[in-house]
């Protein structure tokens, strides 16, 4: 009688361990796919935000003194507002998702996209290049500002400061 009770306990422990092992294997297999899907969503979200920034910049170029505010949620990656190069760049490092052909730059609208392969991961860079038509400044200085992921959205104020000596529209971006 006692052997049967012990056997029931041993079988219960073995079934529990086997069940946990199966769950662990499922998580091991599905986790990279979940991360890929999350990265794809974040890239699409950032593309929409870049289109919004670009549209707001086009709107404010119409007249000196125009101002627009953009809410930007940065949940992953780094955003560089570069007043020296007149560019806005977002970089996502070590993604499992291949957004475009690695090593070849492509464009969607005004957004340049470059995917670089690093072993089995990818670095993805989205760029808005205003070097030919706008004099971009950050907080009224020719500096670069790096934004890190944050829980709260960034509020970016975009101002038209008027034309400079070369005839380019001076656009200032600042954070609140």
Helices and strands as residue ranges (DSSP letters): H 2-60, E 67-72, E 78-82, E 87-95, E 106-108, E 111-118, E 121-129, E 134-138, E 144-147, E 154-163, E 169-175
